[in-house]
Amino acid sequence: MLRYKRRVWILAASLAALAGYVDAIGFLATGGRFVSFMSGNTTRIGVEAAAASAVALETGGLLLAFVSGVVLGSLLGRVTGIWRRPAALLLVSGFLACAAGLDSAGLAYVGLLLAAGAMGAENTVFERDGEVSIGLTYMTGTLVKLGQRLAEALTGGRRAAFLPYLLLWLGLACGALGGAFAYPIVGLSGLWFAALAAAMLAAVAALLD
């Protein structure tokens, strides 16, 4: 992440906030499952499968939808070239808008599958040489790098190298806080706001590119 310019850090933190917002809404709507944090869903699948619970299939569906979103985002990136970032974000926006619309039609779970697909596609925004260079929906690796950079600063190294990782984590945390406040008021209709935010960030990404 340190290879990117500061304006890209801000875009990445904004996208992490979007992921946190959507994930918090999905978490509350599903009673404890995730639409962006697939490590948590993997643990839940194991626990639910051990209890012979059919709910494991629903959790597995979210995981498969997420991976499908990654596939679609990566394929779109290969087609769109230098416009990969805005194209991926428009795909995210479209998925989130469809998710909100499906909830209005009484198809909440199908909508959540699309929301998971959107979060998978979002992770392809910062893709370099076929690999994700900035993870936007999961923070374990980011927190490890934050700790490493703090250790570097404490031992005479670069003092501000930890800031991009801290900014990214704060983005996710603040977005999750917003989603937690929004869901009791607007429910899954809150995904309309996420769709609009993704479209606006697509415009920002196009300007940066």
C-alpha positions as CSV (number, residue, x, y, z in Angstrom):
1,M,0.0,0.0,0.0
2,L,2.9,2.3,0.6
3,R,3.6,2.3,-3.1
4,Y,0.4,4.2,-3.8
5,K,0.0,8.0,-3.6
6,R,-1.9,9.6,-0.7
7,R,-5.1,10.3,-2.8
8,V,-5.3,6.5,-3.5
9,W,-5.1,5.8,0.3
10,I,-8.1,8.0,0.7
11,L,-10.0,6.2,-2.0
12,A,-9.0,2.8,-0.4
13,A,-10.2,4.0,3.0
14,S,-13.5,5.1,1.5
15,L,-14.0,1.7,-0.1
16,A,-13.2,0.0,3.1
17,A,-15.8,2.2,4.8
18,L,-18.3,1.1,2.1
19,A,-17.4,-2.5,2.8
20,G,-17.8,-2.0,6.6
21,Y,-21.2,-0.4,6.0
22,V,-22.5,-3.1,3.8
23,D,-21.1,-5.9,6.0
24,A,-22.7,-4.4,9.1
25,I,-26.1,-4.3,7.4
26,G,-25.7,-7.9,6.1
27,F,-24.5,-9.1,9.6
28,L,-27.6,-7.6,11.2
29,A,-30.0,-8.8,8.5
30,T,-28.7,-12.4,8.6
31,G,-28.4,-12.7,12.4
32,G,-24.6,-13.0,12.4
33,R,-23.3,-13.8,8.9
34,F,-21.2,-11.7,6.7
35,V,-21.3,-10.4,3.2
36,S,-17.7,-9.3,3.0
37,F,-15.8,-11.1,5.8
38,M,-15.5,-14.6,4.5
39,S,-13.1,-15.9,7.2
40,G,-15.9,-15.4,9.6
41,N,-18.3,-17.2,7.4
42,T,-15.9,-20.1,6.9
43,T,-15.7,-20.5,10.7
44,R,-19.5,-20.4,10.8
45,I,-19.8,-23.0,8.1
46,G,-17.6,-25.4,10.1
47,V,-19.6,-24.8,13.3
48,E,-23.0,-25.1,11.6
49,A,-21.9,-28.2,9.7
50,A,-20.7,-29.9,13.0
51,A,-24.2,-29.2,14.4
52,A,-25.7,-30.7,11.2
53,S,-27.5,-27.4,10.7
54,A,-29.0,-26.7,7.3
55,V,-28.1,-23.0,7.9
56,A,-24.6,-23.9,6.8
57,L,-25.9,-24.0,3.3
58,E,-27.1,-20.4,3.5
59,T,-23.7,-19.3,4.8
60,G,-22.0,-21.3,2.1
61,G,-24.2,-19.5,-0.5
62,L,-22.8,-16.2,0.7
63,L,-19.3,-17.4,0.4
64,L,-19.8,-18.7,-3.1
65,A,-21.5,-15.4,-4.1
66,F,-18.5,-13.5,-2.8
67,V,-16.0,-15.7,-4.8
68,S,-18.2,-15.3,-7.9
69,G,-18.0,-11.5,-7.5
70,V,-14.2,-11.7,-7.4
71,V,-14.3,-13.7,-10.6
72,L,-16.6,-11.3,-12.4
73,G,-14.6,-8.3,-11.2
74,S,-11.3,-9.8,-12.3
75,L,-12.7,-10.7,-15.7
76,L,-14.2,-7.2,-16.1
77,G,-10.8,-5.8,-15.2
78,R,-9.1,-7.7,-18.0
79,V,-11.6,-6.4,-20.5
80,T,-11.6,-2.7,-19.4
81,G,-7.9,-2.3,-19.0
82,I,-6.9,1.2,-17.6
83,W,-10.6,1.8,-16.7
84,R,-10.6,-1.3,-14.4
85,R,-11.2,0.6,-11.2
86,P,-14.3,2.6,-12.2
87,A,-15.7,-0.4,-14.1
88,A,-15.3,-2.6,-11.0
89,L,-17.0,0.0,-8.9
90,L,-19.9,0.4,-11.3
91,L,-20.3,-3.4,-11.1
92,V,-20.4,-3.1,-7.3
93,S,-22.9,-0.2,-7.5
94,G,-25.2,-2.3,-9.8
95,F,-25.0,-5.3,-7.6
96,L,-25.9,-3.3,-4.5
97,A,-28.8,-1.5,-6.2
98,C,-30.2,-4.9,-7.4
99,A,-29.7,-6.2,-3.8
100,A,-31.8,-3.4,-2.4
101,G,-34.4,-3.9,-5.1
102,L,-34.7,-7.6,-4.4
103,D,-35.3,-6.9,-0.8
104,S,-38.1,-4.6,-1.7
105,A,-39.6,-7.5,-3.8
106,G,-39.4,-9.8,-0.8
107,L,-36.3,-11.7,-1.9
108,A,-34.0,-10.6,0.9
109,Y,-31.7,-13.6,0.8
110,V,-31.1,-13.3,-2.9
111,G,-30.4,-9.7,-2.4
112,L,-27.8,-10.5,0.2
113,L,-26.2,-12.9,-2.2
114,L,-25.8,-10.0,-4.6
115,A,-24.4,-7.9,-1.8
116,A,-21.8,-10.5,-1.1
117,G,-21.0,-10.6,-4.8
118,A,-20.6,-6.8,-4.8
119,M,-18.1,-7.1,-1.9
120,G,-16.1,-9.8,-3.8
121,A,-16.0,-7.5,-6.9
122,E,-14.8,-4.6,-4.7
123,N,-11.7,-6.5,-3.8
124,T,-10.6,-6.4,-7.5
125,V,-10.4,-2.6,-7.5
126,F,-6.8,-2.6,-6.4
127,E,-5.5,-5.5,-8.5
128,R,-1.9,-5.6,-9.7
129,D,-0.4,-8.3,-11.9
130,G,-3.4,-10.5,-11.2
131,E,-3.0,-10.1,-7.4
132,V,-5.0,-8.0,-4.9
133,S,-2.6,-5.3,-3.7
134,I,-5.0,-3.7,-1.2
135,G,-7.6,-5.8,0.6
136,L,-10.7,-3.8,1.2
137,T,-13.1,-6.1,3.1
138,Y,-10.7,-7.9,5.5
139,M,-8.3,-6.4,8.0
140,T,-6.3,-9.2,9.5
141,G,-3.4,-8.6,7.1
142,T,-3.8,-4.9,7.4
143,L,-3.5,-5.0,11.2
144,V,-0.4,-7.2,10.9
145,K,1.2,-4.6,8.6
146,L,0.1,-1.8,11.0
147,G,1.8,-3.6,13.8
148,Q,5.0,-4.2,11.8
149,R,5.1,-0.5,10.7
150,L,4.6,0.6,14.3
151,A,7.5,-1.6,15.3
152,E,9.5,0.0,12.5
153,A,8.7,3.5,13.8
154,L,9.6,2.6,17.4
155,T,13.1,1.3,16.2
156,G,14.1,4.4,14.3
157,G,12.5,3.6,10.9
158,R,9.9,5.5,8.9
159,R,7.6,7.2,11.4
160,A,4.5,7.6,9.3
161,A,4.6,4.3,7.4
162,F,1.8,2.9,9.6
163,L,-0.7,5.6,8.7
164,P,-2.1,4.1,5.5
165,Y,-2.9,0.8,7.3
166,L,-4.5,2.7,10.2
167,L,-6.5,4.8,7.8
168,L,-7.7,1.6,6.0
169,W,-8.8,0.0,9.3
170,L,-10.5,3.1,10.5
171,G,-12.5,3.3,7.3
172,L,-13.8,-0.2,7.8
173,A,-14.6,0.4,11.4
174,C,-16.4,3.7,10.8
175,G,-18.4,2.2,7.9
176,A,-19.5,-0.7,10.1
177,L,-20.6,1.8,12.7
178,G,-22.7,3.7,10.1
179,G,-24.3,0.5,8.9
180,A,-25.1,-0.6,12.4
181,F,-26.9,2.8,13.0
182,A,-28.7,2.7,9.6
183,Y,-30.1,-0.9,9.6
184,P,-32.6,-0.5,12.5
185,I,-34.0,2.6,10.7
186,V,-34.0,1.6,7.0
187,G,-33.2,-2.1,7.0
188,L,-31.8,-3.5,3.7
189,S,-33.0,-0.4,2.0
190,G,-29.8,1.1,3.3
191,L,-28.1,-0.7,0.5
192,W,-29.4,2.0,-1.9
193,F,-27.1,4.5,-0.1
194,A,-24.2,2.1,-0.6
195,A,-25.0,1.7,-4.3
196,L,-25.0,5.5,-4.7
197,A,-21.7,5.8,-2.8
198,A,-20.1,3.1,-5.0
199,A,-21.2,5.0,-8.1
200,M,-19.7,8.2,-6.8
201,L,-16.5,6.4,-5.9
202,A,-16.4,5.0,-9.5
203,A,-16.4,8.6,-10.7
204,V,-13.5,9.5,-8.3
205,A,-11.6,6.4,-9.4
206,A,-12.0,7.5,-13.1
207,L,-10.6,10.9,-12.3
208,L,-7.7,9.4,-10.5
209,D,-6.9,7.1,-13.3
